[in-house]
């Protein structure tokens, strides 16, 4: 994502949501800085975790699965298929949901 994000255009906002309830803001900040991630990071409150699981299933709360969803301009979320996603796949999905 670090290499792909700039190519998605200025209308795309990325937020990484931490679903690990044992982590805190300082740990998350250090992680982002260590890896050169320049987009926003947030820690999911418990209510959000419940809603993410309800909407997308238990696997969505498993970080190794690299869960991702795209919110279209109407505010509708779309689950991105699990598994490896290269830059072309991400660009195609963003274009699909941009309209």
N, C-alpha and C positions, 0 to 999 in steps of 0.2 A: 504494500500500500504506500509505503514511503516514496517509492519511485513513480507510482501510478497517480497518486492524488493530484499533483500539479496539472496533469493532462486532462483532468475531468472538468475543468472550467471553474470560473469564479462563483458560480451558483451552487456548487457542491460543498457542503459542510460535513466534515467527518468528526465523529465523536466515538471514542473507544469507551465502552462501559465495562467497568470492572465488576464481575459477579462474585468475586471471592470475598466472603463476609469477614475473613480474618485479616484482610489488608486495610491499610489506612491511606489517607491522602498523601502523607510524606513518602511512603513506600511507592505509591503510584507515580508521584512527581519524579522521584529518583529514577524509576524504571524508564519513564518517557525520556528523561534527559540522557540517560546512559545509552539509549538506542537511537537518539536523534529524531524522535517522533515530535513533530511540531504542531500536530493537531490537538484538539481538546480531549482530555481524559476526565472521566467521572466515575464515582463509585455509586453503584445502584443501591438505592434504599430497598429495604425488604419488600415493600409494596410493589416496587417495580419488578423485582425478581419473580414475585408471584404472577404478575401480569405477563411477563416475558415467557414464563413456563406455560401459562394458560394459552397464550397466543401461538407459541412456536414449539412447545414440547420440552421435555426434560433435557434432551440433548443440547438445546440452546444454552443451557447453563453450565455446560462442560467446556471450559476454556480450550483444552487441546483440540476440540472439534472446530475451533476458529469460527464460531457462529457469527453471522452477519445478516443484517437486513437493511433494505433501502427504503427510505420514506419518500414517496413521490410528492410533487407539488401540491396535491390535494390533501396531504397528510396521511395517506394510506401506507402502512408498512407492507413490504414484500420480502419474504424470506429468500435469501440467496442460498442456492444449493450448497450442502456441505462438501468438503473436499478441497483440493488444490484449486486456486483461482489465480490465473495470471492477469497481467494488465489488460490484455485484449478482452478477456471475459468480463472484467469489472467495467471497462469502458462500454461494452455492449449492453450490460445490464443497466448501467446509469442512463444510457441513451434510450433504452426501452421504457424506463419508468419516468423519464424526464417530461414526456408529453402528457 
